[in-house]
């Protein structure tokens, strides 16, 4: 019988066998749970988001982003009782599932136009990422001026509305006086109380149908008394 007391030949042979039968590495998990969600039961609405807040300003700006979203979307919105859950993955003690996608929110100190950078086709799974500036942009009547905390929080809430699938309402109703002005968190006529019922319903429709919601020609807008 062949014997190798040193093990110099056996060890490489065993390693070769292990390599043959070693399971292949698990494939990288592709996130398939959307970072934003919204659902309705009766008059109760829940809006939920897993977010990753980065950039300038540290804890103060982070808190303003979260507070701005919650304060301006949560509560009684025209008879809808809205609850908002923001899970900040920077600070949560719960381990995030590997298939959970996150909404990236970047804060930039300085002047610029805050926006949702979205892909050509918006979906709840891939809504894009938010960039928030702390100062008004060049060309604004208050260019380069720092936003107040309230203005910054409203901006965060407005851009979050885009992440929920609702387009800008800027100019809607202005070019034709028959339709009047529309008060919306998504327009330039911001209600100091935050999102309206129409804003919430459009977000629900966007998430429910996985379709970006425009204002012009939208049946929901017509139901609320503004046709186009």
PALOZA-461971 format. One line per 5 residues: number of its first residue (from 1); their letters; for each residue x, y, z of C-alpha. Coordinates in Angstrom, 1 decimal. Last residue first. Layout:
// residues N
NUM) A) X Y Z  ...
END
This chain:
// residues 228
228) XXXXX) -56.8 70.1 -19.0  -59.3 69.7 -16.1  -58.9 70.9 -12.6  -61.8 70.0 -10.2  -60.1 67.3 -8.1
223) XXXXX) -61.5 64.6 -10.4  -59.6 66.3 -13.3  -56.3 66.0 -11.4  -57.0 62.4 -10.8  -57.8 61.8 -14.4
218) XXXXX) -54.3 63.1 -15.4  -54.5 65.0 -18.7  -51.7 67.4 -17.7  -50.4 66.7 -14.2  -47.9 63.9 -15.0
213) XXXXX) -47.6 60.8 -13.0  -44.7 58.4 -13.5  -46.0 54.8 -13.7  -45.5 51.8 -11.4  -49.3 51.4 -11.4
208) XXXXX) -49.7 51.3 -7.6  -46.6 53.4 -6.9  -47.6 56.2 -9.3  -51.3 56.0 -8.3  -50.4 56.2 -4.6
203) XXXXX) -48.2 59.2 -5.3  -51.0 60.9 -7.3  -53.4 60.3 -4.4  -50.9 61.8 -1.9  -50.4 64.9 -4.0
198) XXXXX) -54.2 65.2 -4.5  -54.7 65.0 -0.8  -52.3 67.9 -0.3  -48.7 67.8 0.7  -47.3 70.4 3.1
193) XXXXX) -49.2 72.6 5.5  -47.5 75.8 4.2  -49.1 75.0 0.9  -46.6 75.5 -1.9  -47.7 77.4 -5.0
188) XXXXX) -44.7 76.6 -7.1  -46.0 73.1 -7.7  -45.3 69.7 -6.2  -46.4 70.6 -2.7  -49.6 71.6 -4.3
183) XXXXX) -52.0 74.5 -4.5  -53.3 74.8 -8.0  -53.9 78.2 -9.6  -56.8 78.9 -12.0  -58.1 76.6 -14.6
178) XXXXX) -59.9 79.1 -16.9  -56.8 81.4 -16.5  -54.9 79.4 -19.1  -51.1 79.6 -18.9  -51.0 79.5 -15.1
173) XXXXX) -53.0 76.3 -14.6  -49.9 74.1 -14.2  -46.9 76.4 -14.2  -44.9 74.2 -11.9  -46.8 71.0 -11.1
168) XXXXX) -43.6 69.0 -11.1  -43.9 65.2 -11.6  -45.1 62.7 -9.1  -43.4 59.3 -8.9  -42.7 58.8 -5.2
163) XXXXX) -39.1 59.9 -5.9  -40.7 63.1 -7.3  -42.6 63.6 -4.0  -39.2 63.2 -2.2  -38.0 66.2 -4.2
158) XXXXX) -40.9 68.3 -2.7  -40.3 67.0 0.8  -36.6 67.8 0.7  -37.4 71.3 -0.7  -39.9 71.8 2.1
153) XXXXX) -37.2 70.9 4.6  -34.7 73.3 3.0  -37.3 76.1 3.1  -38.1 75.5 6.7  -34.4 75.3 7.7
148) XXXXX) -34.0 78.7 6.0  -32.3 78.5 2.6  -28.9 80.1 2.3  -28.6 83.0 -0.2  -26.6 82.3 -3.4
143) XXXXX) -29.4 83.6 -5.6  -32.4 85.2 -3.8  -34.3 86.2 -6.9  -33.0 83.0 -8.4  -30.5 83.4 -11.3
138) XXXXX) -27.8 81.5 -9.6  -29.3 78.8 -7.3  -30.6 79.1 -3.8  -28.5 77.6 -1.0  -28.6 74.3 0.9
133) XXXXX) -28.6 72.1 -2.2  -30.4 68.8 -2.3  -29.6 66.0 -4.8  -32.1 63.1 -4.9  -31.5 59.8 -6.6
128) XXXXX) -33.4 57.8 -9.2  -36.8 56.1 -8.8  -35.4 52.6 -9.6  -37.6 50.0 -7.8  -40.6 52.4 -7.8
123) XXXXX) -40.1 52.9 -11.5  -39.2 55.9 -13.5  -38.2 55.4 -17.1  -35.4 57.6 -18.5  -33.7 57.3 -15.1
118) XXXXX) -34.2 60.0 -12.4  -32.0 62.7 -11.0  -34.4 64.2 -8.5  -33.6 67.8 -8.1  -32.2 70.6 -6.1
113) XXXXX) -30.9 73.5 -8.2  -27.6 74.8 -7.0  -25.9 77.0 -4.5  -23.8 75.7 -1.6  -23.5 72.7 0.7
108) XXXXX) -24.6 69.6 -1.1  -26.9 67.0 0.5  -27.2 63.6 -1.3  -30.3 61.5 -1.0  -30.0 57.9 -2.3
103) XXXXX) -33.2 55.8 -2.2  -32.4 52.3 -1.1  -32.9 48.9 -2.6  -33.6 45.9 -0.3  -32.3 42.6 -1.8
98) XXXXX) -29.4 42.3 0.7  -31.8 42.6 3.6  -30.9 45.6 5.8  -29.7 44.7 9.3  -31.8 46.5 11.8
93) XXXXX) -30.0 49.0 14.0  -30.9 51.8 11.7  -28.5 54.8 11.5  -27.1 55.0 8.0  -30.0 53.0 6.6
88) XXXXX) -32.4 55.9 7.4  -35.8 54.1 7.4  -38.4 56.8 6.8  -41.9 55.7 7.8  -44.7 58.1 6.9
83) XXXXX) -48.3 57.8 8.1  -51.1 59.5 6.1  -54.7 59.8 7.4  -56.6 60.8 4.2  -59.3 63.3 4.9
78) XXXXX) -57.7 66.2 3.0  -54.2 65.2 4.1  -54.4 64.5 7.8  -50.9 63.7 9.0  -47.6 62.8 7.3
73) XXXXX) -46.3 64.3 4.0  -44.8 67.6 5.0  -43.7 66.7 8.5  -42.2 63.3 7.5  -40.3 64.6 4.5
68) XXXXX) -39.0 67.7 6.2  -38.1 65.8 9.4  -36.0 63.3 7.4  -34.2 66.0 5.4  -33.8 68.3 8.4
63) XXXXX) -32.3 65.5 10.5  -29.7 64.7 7.9  -28.9 68.4 7.6  -28.2 68.7 11.3  -26.3 65.4 11.5
58) XXXXX) -23.7 66.2 8.9  -23.8 69.3 6.8  -22.5 67.9 3.5  -23.0 64.6 1.7  -24.9 61.4 2.4
53) XXXXX) -28.4 60.2 3.2  -29.3 56.6 2.4  -33.0 56.1 2.3  -35.4 53.2 2.8  -38.9 54.6 2.2
48) XXXXX) -42.4 54.0 3.5  -45.7 55.8 2.8  -48.8 54.4 4.6  -52.3 55.6 3.8  -55.4 55.3 6.0
43) XXXXX) -58.7 56.4 4.5  -59.7 52.8 3.5  -56.5 50.9 3.4  -53.9 52.6 1.2  -50.4 51.8 0.0
38) XXXXX) -47.2 53.5 -0.6  -43.6 52.2 -1.2  -40.2 53.6 -1.9  -36.9 51.7 -1.8  -38.3 49.0 -4.0
33) XXXXX) -37.5 45.4 -3.1  -35.6 43.8 -6.0  -32.0 44.5 -5.0  -29.6 42.3 -7.0  -27.9 39.9 -4.7
28) XXXXX) -24.4 38.9 -5.8  -24.3 35.3 -7.0  -23.3 32.7 -4.4  -19.8 31.4 -4.9  -19.7 28.0 -6.5
23) XXXXX) -19.9 25.0 -4.2  -16.6 23.2 -3.4  -16.7 19.8 -5.0  -13.9 20.2 -7.5  -11.9 22.5 -5.3
18) XXXXX) -12.1 20.1 -2.3  -10.7 17.3 -4.5  -7.8 19.4 -5.5  -7.2 20.4 -1.9  -7.1 16.7 -0.9
13) XXXXX) -4.5 15.9 -3.6  -2.4 18.9 -2.5  -2.5 17.6 1.1  -1.8 14.0 0.2  1.5 14.6 -1.6
8) XXXXX) 3.3 16.5 1.2  1.6 14.4 3.8  5.0 13.5 5.3  3.9 9.9 6.1  3.1 9.2 2.4
3) XXX) 2.2 5.5 2.1  1.3 3.5 -0.9  0.0 0.0 0.0
END
